[in-house]
Amino acid sequence: MTDLKELGEFGLIDRIRQATPPPVHSETIRGIGDDAAVFDFGGDEFGLISTDMLLEGIHFDLTYVPLKHLGFKSIAVNVSDIAAMNGIPTQVTVSIGMSSRFPVEAIDELYEGIRAACDAYKVDLIGGDTTSSRTGLTISVSVLGKVPKDLIAYRNTAQPNDVICVTGDLGAAYMGLQLLEREKQAYMADPNMQPELSEERSYLLQRQLRPDARTDIVHELRDMGLRPTAMIDVSDGLASEIMHLCRQSNTGAVIFDENVPIDDQTHLAATEFKISALTAALNGGEDYELLFTVRPQEFDVLKNHARITAIGYMTADPSQIILSTRAGQHSQLRAQGWGHF
């Protein structure tokens, strides 16, 4: 028998994909393998759909995650998948499994956050399911969206010499998680302790507890008349997502470590925890920024954008995914991000 840890999440996805028969409906344009599935019911737009589950004890810890923030995050992480297809979210369904330890008021708080996210991203909550659970809280969200057919972005369409860009900054969510885990351990040792979460760390905590999907960038790219050649959201760490783009586009890449955008608070927290801020950015995950590629001649439109950074370029050799340092050293990029099994 094969151990799931040996296969890994993406190995399992590939195994399922290979055993899945081809679509029988002509409306199904793309299934397993991208941030969202794509379907076509005619007209000028493709439909998009994506689903994610969040499980207590795996994806969140209610010791320090407020239910309202959890509700918001459960929508945001799904909306991010639609943004990664260069699309706009339109509807969501939310299904929850809960144990008897949750009072009605707790579920009210969770849905308060869900409704806040729906309002922020202008999506309609149109249904879902509720059931009992023996293992805590489970949240499953499906999100629908749309994208003009001539603007859709996939993972497998990057080309050599494309400029690799990323929005925002990276590693902050991981450092926020380290802060919360440290305070949890201190609380378990002394329940009378007061959390040491200073105001200057609020950005890191917000990035972990209440991340924002970058639908704003999707709108801005459209306003600039720019369509990414490929795109993915940064949920499992920058290194992992770059490797996804390269593997599916059959390209290599060169990433310049000095160009990876990292916030000052992330640097300070990384120093405090005696870890590398670059490692947090490459492998931490849960940033929900957008990683995308553009043709070199189109990059001039973006080069002065305050929230988009060029971090490298695609190459023709799929076996070479290189991290280049300021000192001129080169090493093969390794993905050590979130492991679901």
Beta strands, then each sheet from edge to edge (+ up, - down):
strand 1: 28-30
strand 2: 37-39
strand 3: 45-55
strand 4: 88-98
strand 5: 124-132
strand 6: 138-148
strand 7: 163-167
strand 8: 230-234
strand 9: 252-256
strand 10: 289-294
strand 11: 308-315
strand 12: 321-324
strand 13: 330-332
sheet 1: 1+ 2- 3+ 6- 4+ 5+
sheet 2: 8+ 10- 7+ 11- 9+ 12+ 13-
end
